[in-house]
Structure formats: structure tokens, C-alpha cells
Amino acid sequence: MSTYLPDATHAAAARSWVASANAPACDFPLQNLPYGRWRRPGDSDWRLGAAIGDQLLDLAEAGLVPHGDMNRLMAWPLSERRRLRQALFEGLHEGSPRQADWAAALHPQASVELGVPCEIGDYTDFYASIHHATTVGRQFRPEQPLLPNYSWVPVGYHGRASSIVASGQPVRRPWGQTRPPEGGTRPRFGPCRRLDYELELGLFVGAPNALGEPVALGEAEAHLFGVALFNDWSARDLQAWEYQPLGPFLAKNFASSVSPWVVTMEALAPFRAPLQRPDTQPAPLPYLDSEDNQQQGALDIQLEVWLQTPAMRAAGHAGDRLSTSRAADAFWTPAQLLTHHTVNGCNLRSGDLLGTGTLSGPAPEQGGSLLELSAGGQQPLRLSNGEQRSFLEDGDTVVLRGFCERPGWRRIGLGECRGTVLPARTGSE
Amino acid sequence: MSTYLPDATHAAAARSWVASANAPACDFPLQNLPYGRWRRPGDSDWRLGAAIGDQLLDLAEAGLVPHGDMNRLMAWPLSERRRLRQALFEGLHEGSPRQADWAAALHPQASVELGVPCEIGDYTDFYASIHHATTVGRQFRPEQPLLPNYSWVPVGYHGRASSIVASGQPVRRPWGQTRPPEGGTRPRFGPCRRLDYELELGLFVGAPNALGEPVALGEAEAHLFGVALFNDWSARDLQAWEYQPLGPFLAKNFASSVSPWVVTMEALAPFRAPLQRPDTQPAPLPYLDSEDNQQQGALDIQLEVWLQTPAMRAAGHAGDRLSTSRAADAFWTPAQLLTHHTVNGCNLRSGDLLGTGTLSGPAPEQGGSLLELSAGGQQPLRLSNGEQRSFLEDGDTVVLRGFCERPGWRRIGLGECRGTVLPARTGSE
């Protein structure tokens, strides 16, 4: 299944001449080399970069990729992608003769704007965590938390590409219709009162498939470029009123945030894991099943959600960690999501984004959204400074973090995906 | 509400020096002037054209628009769009001094490839026909065909942009999972057995709105560029199994077909109609209501679905007309759909596509899909040559047609949206 086996570019002892990359807790060591888009303040065109420590290497200035089109890079065949990773690894390695040239192509990440990693043509959101689906389903249908199709279908739906924003961009609380008050028939209309985050991974498509040509499970990983952090902001009160019968719409499409650095499938090679499928669940249908997928189809990425309230910010408090979970606890692997998406012939283009859906763990405190952590608002969370939260309040900052750690390998990080809630627009109801 | 009032470019007596445009039944008279993209066989780049009779005028060769980027044209301010329409009308008018120059910029539509009209960033599908929603809802929930939110929410969901194809391109029958057989738990997997069409209009967005900036109802028409025919092919058996709880996905995203010519809101100015809202329904919430919208928010477009089976084709039979309906019977107007879509701050980009949803009429024979016309497959249609259809069979060609006719005005047509069903890929289950 995994198309990428660990090689010399993953050797834990390898060090970079970029000193910040060698710090043990660094997300972007020489073994990672994720790609993103950046520009100088005031520039309009994006440039391509690879993160290394707290710097980025401009791919054009380093003579590696002459253009600024990430989607084109994502479409490269595997051999070209490997060649680029190898060139970056060698050129950024301690003692490389390129250091003299490339030092001028380095830019501090903190001094530039980091964008959405590519032009996202279509964005699909899945529902791959059985723990999330069960907890949320129980709130709506206590007698049948999981619908019968969940065991068989990697449930997904299409989302909005235009409103995907870069990490750091604030997100405005949306207005919308919500359920009529008890006993009434006329819905309320006003600012969302149950604003939530969703902790997800975003999988970026690499090589495209043609319309009408499904991608078999054994080929699916070759069509994945890499992984970023993804916050699918959700207006729970809008969602509850609008979502039947065609699914979520305005409850989701006001904004989603994505982290700037796409960690490649190559970089993740040492961090594969077996699929954790509960014994009570049937084996997948043959088109979604293989020994390889069972043994190493999952990604062993550790995930965290942090919340910093305005009061915390004022007190110089970095925020509370609300939850931790693992991507490897998902019910479906990235390859299964991609194969299912194309089994009807649907075409995926380079740069398309597949959200995993909220990645909650099996324990109640591992919920990847406030909807789960506060039991639908019934049990507010008590924060370390004494504040409480059922849902997000104006000024709250949500930070998603992700990283891989395993004995014998360098830590690989996904960086962070950050967003702050702005108050709703003023207006008349 | 309607931003465009009839003017001299709608005068019924105006005739073109392009003779085919003056035929009474012509879809593309001088008063229409829809825009589309075309290319010569073998070319890779699209060019912009305006349809006139059975010809098209290349906008670059005519010196009107120097580029081939329809999305840029769609983003033009109203004043620029009016200027272009006026220039086309005058230059193609009988007796115009431009005839000598522009004759060389004419190309027979039949000799070129007509494409999807623009690059579609995001595609949204609505559910705007209460007749469709009621008939389909009755099949699933006889006791409550319409859910309580239908009266208030212009229900919509996101669809797939990558698989929208041009009229004329064949559509392959998809594979997928369907419900387990009676008494079983394991779903079937194989080619779709309940393939259907959906008769829709596609509304193209003109001027964009910024993320976080809703478009008020009174401004909504200024953000609409024009209208095309749209067939949202649907795999009903896949849909029934997959759609809960997040909505349709693989049942829809294998293909949608769009007609090549976008009829502008300017051209449709003489064909506005009052909103037909049943007396039993409440008035919309204030953000979706205005006197203008009630009086002339709807589009008086007549719609038809035609089916030609392989046996008909072999016999030289043009096909049966399966249904007729009217866009003006929709429960929500185009402006209401656009305003609702942005009320939470969602940004629409030039060239984005809003499908109306299936436009069925109030009578049972006016269903805009086979699901409705065959009562979910229970009552097969008898065709004029003795064949029967519950759902589409391989080789069937579906043609959507649309036009406006009113005494005192020239007929304005949308042309046709055509697609033929290819057999499913062969493969093992």
C-alpha cells in the first residue's frame, strides 16, 4: 500500500546547516521538507517554498522549480517528486556545497505571508472517524448512533472551495436561520450561537485521474501528494435546521482553515500504522480492502486542539490543550477515501482537497469538536483559568497541531492551523 | 429586482444580417446574443463567442474582447456588459457597416467544439422546485413529504465542479454500492441500475462577492451573469444507500452536463414573472423577501425533456418529449438562491454555478426526472414506439431544451443540453 518506504532522507542522524532545523522539537527538520506557498508583504504572486526549521527555502531562487504553480508540482510523477526531495535533502544537509548559494534563498517564515498551499479546485469532506460519527450520531439518534451504511461506505460530501482560508486569517461568525423556538414554526434569524471547530487532516491530491477512470486501492497512494491540518469551522445551530435532506451547507461554507505546509507522503513513510477496525465491524468490500491497507494504510499522526480565549491572551497565557487524538484511529485510510471517491468514475484534479472529517479518538475527552467535548452544549468545558465554554466565543483562537513521533526516527511536524473568531457583522434581523 | 429592463436590443422587429438568426423558431436571434466558449478541432485553447442563428461570432476576431477568458468577462461591471451587448446588437443588425469585417469572424456552430462555458470554481445545487421536493419526499416519507425547513430555507448543497461536462459529451454509467438485498446486511456493488437525469437551470455568477460580505436581495441580480440548461445525472440506487446523514455524493458527482450558451440576464429582461408561492406557504423571512422579488423575481422559461432510445435512433426517430415544465413554477427565485447562499458570508466567484435543482411542474406528468415520472420505477413510462422506461438504459440520449416565448417579443432560446449514456466499465464485483 504505502508507495514510499523510508530511505536515506529519513535517517534520524542527518542534520541540516540551517541550525533551527536541528532542534529536537522542531516540526520541520531535514527529514520533513514540506511544501507551501509564500509571498513578501505587498506582493500579489505566490512563490513555492519548502520549510526547513524556522526558515523556508524558495524553490525558484534555489534553482529547483522555475515557476510558482503548486498544482503543477503536485501533478508531477512520483519519480520527479522523489528527485526534488532528494535534491532538497542533499542541498540542505550539513556540509553541502550548496550552502553558500542557497543561504540567499532562505527566508524566515515569520517575515513572510504563508498562503493556502495551492489552488483548490474541489474540496470533499469525509466522516472517517467512527468515534466522531458515533458520538455525534448519539446526540441525534440515541437508539441508533451509527446508520447501517457507516460500516460499508466512506461517507463523504462536497464542501466549498472558495472559502478555504490560510491559517492565521480570522473567521467571522456567520448569520443564518436556526430552528424555530419551542412551539413556533417561524425560524430564528441572527448570528450563529453554536460556533464550533472541527479537527481534521486535509489530504491533497497529487496525480489526477481522468473522468470515468476509477483509481484502484493499490494505486491510491500514488495519487496522494501530502497532508495538512484542516479546521472545518461549523455553525451547529444553522446545521441542525438546514441539513435535511441534502446535508450541511451554510453551516460549513462560511470558512475552513488550512495549515500552510503540506507534509508529503514521502516524509510520512516511517509513520505508517495498521488500520484500527473494531472487531464488531465487517471487513470492507473488496474494492476497499487489501492486506497492505490493513497493515499500513493508516497514518500515525498525533493531533491536538488548543484554545486561547481573549482573557488568556490578555494574561499572557498560551492557551489550554482541549484534546488529543490520533489519525490512526480513523475507520478509513486515506487510500480508501480516495478509491471510494473515484469508484464511480469521479475525476480528482491535482490540488483537490479531501478532508478526513473530524478525527476524534475513542475516549470521550478525545472529541475533535466542542459539540463532542461539551456533549452538545450540555456540559460546558471548564478551562484552566476558570472560564467555561460550550461553543466558541468572539475572540477565541483555535489552534490545531499535528506531529509524528516514533523511537528511531526524527519527529516530523505538520506545524499549526490557527484561526480567531471575529464578531458577527452588525445588521438588523 | 430585475436589474435589466427591456430596451432597444429587445425590439421584436430587429433583424440580423445573419439570415439564420431571423427564422421565427431560432433560439439565437439578434435579441438573444448568449456567450460561450468554442475551439477549432485540434486546438487546445478556448475562444469566446456569441451565438447568432446557427453561427457564432468570435469576440476576439470581431475586435470586442481581446482574450479568451470567460470568467474575466463574467466579472465585468454591469455597464461593461451592457456596452458589449449593445455593440453586438448594432454590429450584427441588418445594414450594419460592420458586416463586411465581421463576416470573417463568423463560424458555423456545427463546425466547432463548444465547451463548458467557463471555468467553474464551485458548483452548488439547490432544491428550488416545491413540486419536485414534494413528489420525491412522498416516495421516502409518505406521511411528511415536505420537511418543516422547506418553507423557509432555500435548501442547497455543494456538488462537484470537476465532473461538469459539455453538452454532447457521453456519460458513463457509474459503479457503486447500493442497499443490501432484503434481509441482508452486506451492500451490493456493481453498475448503477437506476440511472436518471434531472432537468435544471444552471445560474452563472457574474460579479463576485468578498468572503464575509453577504449580498442583499436587492443586489442579487447584479451578481448573476446568465442561465444555461443543466442535467444533474443521478444514480438513484447509489443515492438511497449513501445519502444519510451528509447528502448525495457519488450518486451525483460522476457527471453533470451543461449547455454551451449562457443566456444573459439582460436578454431575459422581457421574460420576468411573479413568484408562484402557494397560499398555504408562509411569506419568506425578510432577508429573502421584497415586493420586486414577488412581482418579477421569477424567470418565465419553458422547459422540455426529450428521450431518444437506441431503437428510435436506428429508426430515424428524433425522440419522445417526456415532459414540459416552467422555471417560473419554482418556489425560490434566482435572486433568493444567491442571497441565501451568501447570507453567512460565503463568497461566490465569477463563473461559479448555482443549479436550481430539478424543475418539475405541479402536474404529475411535469416531473423533471424519471424518478418522478415513473413513480420511483413503479410505473414505467410507455414510449411512442412501444418501448418502456423506468430509468435510463445504455445508449439512451437525453436532451434538455429551454426557451422563452411571449406575445410582442422575439423568442429567446437556451439551445439544448444533450448527453448519451455509455455502458458501465466492465470489471469484477
Contacts between the chains, C-beta under 8 A, distances in Angstrom:
chain1	res1	chain2	res2	distance
A	121	B	121	7.8
A	121	B	161	6.5
A	121	B	162	6.0
A	122	B	160	5.9
A	122	B	161	5.5
A	122	B	162	5.2
A	124	B	249	8.0
A	125	B	246	7.9
A	127	B	246	6.3
A	137	B	245	7.7
A	140	B	245	7.8
A	147	B	244	5.4
A	147	B	245	6.6
A	148	B	180	7.9
A	148	B	185	7.2
A	149	B	177	8.0
A	149	B	187	7.6
A	149	B	241	5.8
A	149	B	242	6.3
A	149	B	244	6.8
A	152	B	177	6.2
A	152	B	186	7.6
A	152	B	187	5.1
A	153	B	177	5.8
A	153	B	187	7.7
A	153	B	241	7.0
A	153	B	242	5.3
A	155	B	242	7.0
A	155	B	245	7.7
A	155	B	246	5.8
A	155	B	249	7.7
A	156	B	246	7.0
A	156	B	249	5.3
A	157	B	157	7.0
A	157	B	158	7.2
A	157	B	246	4.1
A	157	B	247	4.9
A	157	B	248	7.8
A	157	B	249	5.4
A	158	B	157	7.3
A	158	B	158	4.0
A	158	B	159	5.8
A	158	B	160	5.8
A	158	B	249	7.0
A	158	B	253	7.0
A	159	B	158	5.7
A	160	B	122	5.9
A	160	B	158	5.8
A	160	B	346	6.4
A	161	B	121	6.5
A	161	B	122	5.4
A	161	B	161	7.8
A	162	B	121	6.0
A	162	B	122	5.2
A	162	B	211	7.6
A	162	B	346	7.4
A	162	B	347	5.1
A	162	B	348	7.1
A	162	B	349	5.4
A	162	B	352	7.2
A	163	B	211	5.7
A	163	B	345	8.0
A	163	B	346	5.7
A	163	B	347	5.7
A	165	B	211	7.2
A	172	B	212	4.7
A	172	B	345	5.7
A	174	B	344	3.6
A	174	B	345	5.5
A	175	B	214	7.3
A	175	B	343	5.9
A	175	B	344	6.0
A	175	B	345	7.7
A	176	B	343	6.3
A	176	B	344	5.1
A	177	B	152	6.2
A	177	B	153	5.8
A	177	B	285	6.9
A	180	B	148	7.9
A	185	B	148	7.2
A	185	B	282	7.5
A	186	B	152	7.6
A	186	B	282	7.1
A	186	B	285	7.9
A	187	B	149	7.6
A	187	B	152	5.1
A	187	B	153	7.7
A	187	B	285	7.1
A	189	B	285	5.4
A	189	B	286	7.9
A	189	B	287	6.8
A	211	B	162	7.6
A	211	B	163	5.7
A	211	B	165	7.2
A	211	B	255	7.2
A	212	B	172	4.7
A	212	B	254	8.0
A	212	B	425	7.4
A	214	B	175	7.3
A	214	B	425	7.6
A	235	B	344	7.2
A	238	B	344	7.1
A	241	B	149	5.8
A	241	B	153	7.0
A	242	B	149	6.3
A	242	B	153	5.3
A	242	B	155	7.0
A	243	B	245	7.5
A	243	B	247	7.8
A	244	B	147	5.4
A	244	B	149	6.8
A	245	B	137	7.7
A	245	B	140	7.8
A	245	B	147	6.6
A	245	B	155	7.6
A	245	B	243	7.5
A	245	B	247	7.5
A	246	B	125	8.0
A	246	B	127	6.3
A	246	B	155	5.8
A	246	B	156	7.0
A	246	B	157	4.1
A	246	B	247	4.5
A	246	B	248	6.8
A	247	B	157	4.9
A	247	B	243	7.8
A	247	B	245	7.5
A	247	B	246	4.5
A	247	B	247	2.5
A	247	B	248	7.6
A	248	B	157	7.7
A	248	B	246	6.8
A	248	B	247	7.6
A	249	B	124	8.0
A	249	B	155	7.7
A	249	B	156	5.3
A	249	B	157	5.4
A	249	B	158	7.0
A	250	B	340	7.6
A	250	B	341	7.6
A	250	B	343	7.0
A	250	B	344	4.4
A	250	B	346	6.7
A	253	B	158	7.0
A	253	B	344	7.2
A	253	B	346	4.7
A	254	B	212	8.0
A	254	B	344	4.4
A	254	B	345	4.9
A	254	B	346	5.6
A	255	B	211	7.2
A	255	B	345	7.7
A	282	B	185	7.5
A	282	B	186	7.0
A	285	B	177	6.9
A	285	B	186	7.9
A	285	B	187	7.1
A	285	B	189	5.4
A	286	B	189	7.9
A	287	B	189	6.8
A	340	B	250	7.6
A	341	B	250	7.6
A	343	B	175	5.8
A	343	B	176	6.3
A	343	B	250	7.0
A	344	B	174	3.6
A	344	B	175	6.0
A	344	B	176	5.1
A	344	B	235	7.2
A	344	B	238	7.1
A	344	B	250	4.4
A	344	B	253	7.2
A	344	B	254	4.4
A	345	B	163	8.0
A	345	B	172	5.7
A	345	B	174	5.5
A	345	B	175	7.7
A	345	B	254	4.9
A	345	B	255	7.7
A	345	B	425	7.6
A	346	B	160	6.4
A	346	B	162	7.4
A	346	B	163	5.6
A	346	B	250	6.8
A	346	B	253	4.7
A	346	B	254	5.6
A	347	B	162	5.1
A	347	B	163	5.7
A	348	B	162	7.1
A	349	B	162	5.4
A	352	B	162	7.2
A	425	B	212	7.4
A	425	B	214	7.6
A	425	B	345	7.6
